[in-house]
Amino acid sequence: MSTEINSTTNQYLTFTLNKDIYALDIASVREVLELTPITRIPRTPKFMRGVINLRGHAVPVVDMRLKFGMSRTEDTINTCIIIVEVSFDGESTVMGALADSVREVIELTENMIEEPPRMGTTIKTEFIRGMGKQDDDFVIILDINKILSVEELAMLKNVQQDSPSAETVPEVNQEQGMTLSL
């Protein structure tokens, strides 16, 4: 009698937020960018840092630490923007996720991933796909399509559509605090 072990292997991009390790399914990740100037959009939630110019397109950037109730991400040499594709209303939306640092791509089989812990009714964990392990560290595997609410995704889509083309989004020279036109 043989037992079938579910050994489907998936790849995950790991990154850090406040010394904790998180992961996204590599299928939702388009690329990882060094920190680039972010143009703030007025009247958006605090977790919405603004938009970046990505090859001529305005792409909204979400500060993942703020979204998860942590302090604002500090801009360091390791800070990066993970460009991801999110499904919304049957369409794909591209957004940036600001992270403290990117670690590596890891492979986990389905039997290496545990269900998210039950934390009671007051703590929402529906955006956590599961918990994996890398060496002695826990890896929180996120579902990028559930991190933002429907309303927040709609707002991101509107910001992307209503933003001027990236060619007219000014770049901010952070050293001098000046706005430079492209």
C-alpha positions in Angstrom: 0.0 0.0 0.0 1.5 3.3 -1.0 0.5 6.7 0.1 0.7 9.6 -2.4 2.5 12.6 -1.1 1.5 15.9 -2.5 4.9 17.3 -3.6 3.9 20.1 -6.0 6.8 22.6 -5.7 6.2 26.3 -5.9 8.7 29.1 -5.9 8.4 32.1 -3.6 10.2 35.4 -3.5 11.2 36.1 0.1 11.5 39.7 1.5 11.7 41.3 4.9 9.5 43.8 6.8 10.6 44.8 10.2 13.0 41.7 10.5 10.1 39.3 9.7 10.3 37.2 6.6 7.4 37.2 4.1 7.0 35.6 0.7 5.0 36.0 -2.5 4.3 33.4 -5.1 6.9 34.1 -7.9 4.1 33.8 -10.5 2.7 37.2 -9.2 6.1 38.9 -9.2 7.2 40.8 -12.4 10.5 42.2 -11.2 12.4 43.7 -8.3 13.6 47.3 -8.5 16.0 49.3 -6.4 14.4 52.2 -4.6 13.5 54.9 -7.1 11.9 58.3 -6.5 8.2 58.0 -5.5 5.8 60.8 -6.3 3.2 61.3 -3.6 -0.4 61.5 -4.8 -2.6 63.8 -2.7 -5.6 62.5 -0.8 -4.6 58.8 -0.8 -4.2 56.6 2.3 -0.9 56.7 4.2 0.1 53.2 3.1 -0.1 54.5 -0.5 3.4 56.0 -0.9 2.7 57.3 -4.5 3.6 56.4 -8.0 6.9 55.5 -9.8 7.8 55.8 -13.5 8.2 52.3 -14.8 9.1 52.4 -18.5 6.7 55.3 -19.2 3.8 54.1 -17.0 2.7 55.4 -13.6 2.7 52.4 -11.2 1.2 52.9 -7.7 3.5 51.9 -4.8 2.2 50.5 -1.4 4.3 50.7 1.7 3.8 47.1 3.0 4.9 48.0 6.5 2.3 50.7 6.8 -0.4 48.4 5.3 0.4 45.8 8.0 0.3 48.4 10.8 4.0 48.8 11.3 6.1 52.0 11.1 6.9 53.6 7.7 9.6 51.9 5.6 12.9 53.6 6.0 14.6 54.4 2.7 17.9 52.5 2.9 20.3 51.0 0.4 18.4 47.6 0.8 14.9 49.1 0.4 13.3 47.8 -2.8 10.1 47.8 -4.8 8.6 44.5 -5.7 6.5 44.9 -8.9 3.6 42.5 -8.7 0.5 41.8 -10.7 -2.8 41.8 -8.8 -6.1 40.5 -10.1 -9.0 42.9 -9.7 -12.4 42.7 -11.4 -11.2 40.1 -13.9 -8.3 42.4 -14.9 -4.6 42.5 -13.9 -3.3 45.6 -12.2 0.4 46.3 -11.7 1.5 47.8 -8.4 4.7 48.1 -6.4 5.2 46.7 -2.9 7.8 48.6 -0.9 9.9 46.2 1.3 12.8 46.6 3.6 14.9 44.1 1.6 14.6 41.1 -0.8 16.2 37.9 0.3 16.0 35.1 -2.3 13.7 32.8 -4.2 12.9 29.6 -2.3 11.1 26.4 -3.2 8.5 24.9 -1.0 6.3 21.9 -1.6 2.7 22.1 -0.5 3.3 19.7 2.4 5.9 22.1 3.7 3.3 24.9 4.1 1.0 25.0 7.1 -2.4 26.7 7.3 -2.3 30.2 8.7 -2.7 30.2 12.4 -6.1 31.0 13.8 -5.9 34.2 15.8 -9.5 34.7 16.8 -12.3 36.7 15.1 -10.7 40.1 15.7 -7.5 39.5 13.7 -7.9 39.1 10.0 -5.5 36.7 8.4 -7.3 36.0 5.1 -4.3 37.6 3.2 -2.0 34.9 4.6 -1.8 31.9 2.3 0.2 29.9 4.8 3.3 29.5 6.9 6.5 28.0 5.6 9.8 27.4 7.2 13.3 28.3 6.0 16.1 27.0 8.2 14.9 28.0 11.7 12.8 31.0 10.5 9.1 31.1 9.8 8.1 32.5 6.4 4.7 34.2 6.1 3.4 33.4 2.7 1.1 36.2 1.4 -1.8 36.1 -1.1 -1.1 39.4 -3.0 -4.7 39.4 -4.3 -6.1 39.6 -0.7 -3.7 42.1 0.9 -5.7 45.1 -0.3 -9.5 45.3 0.1 -11.7 45.6 -3.0 -12.1 49.4 -2.3 -8.3 49.8 -1.9 -7.7 47.9 -5.2 -10.3 50.1 -6.9 -8.5 53.2 -5.6 -5.1 51.9 -6.9 -6.6 51.2 -10.3 -8.1 54.8 -10.3 -4.7 56.3 -9.2 -3.0 54.4 -12.0 -5.6 55.6 -14.6 -5.9 59.2 -13.2 -2.1 59.8 -12.8 -0.5 61.8 -15.5 1.6 59.6 -17.8 4.9 58.8 -16.2 6.6 61.1 -18.7 5.0 64.1 -16.9 5.4 62.7 -13.4 8.1 64.8 -11.9 11.1 63.2 -10.3 12.2 64.4 -6.9 15.8 64.9 -6.2 15.8 63.7 -2.6 19.2 65.2 -1.8 18.2 68.7 -2.7 14.4 68.4 -2.2 13.8 69.8 -5.6 11.3 68.7 -8.3 12.9 68.1 -11.7 10.8 67.7 -14.8 11.7 64.9 -17.2 
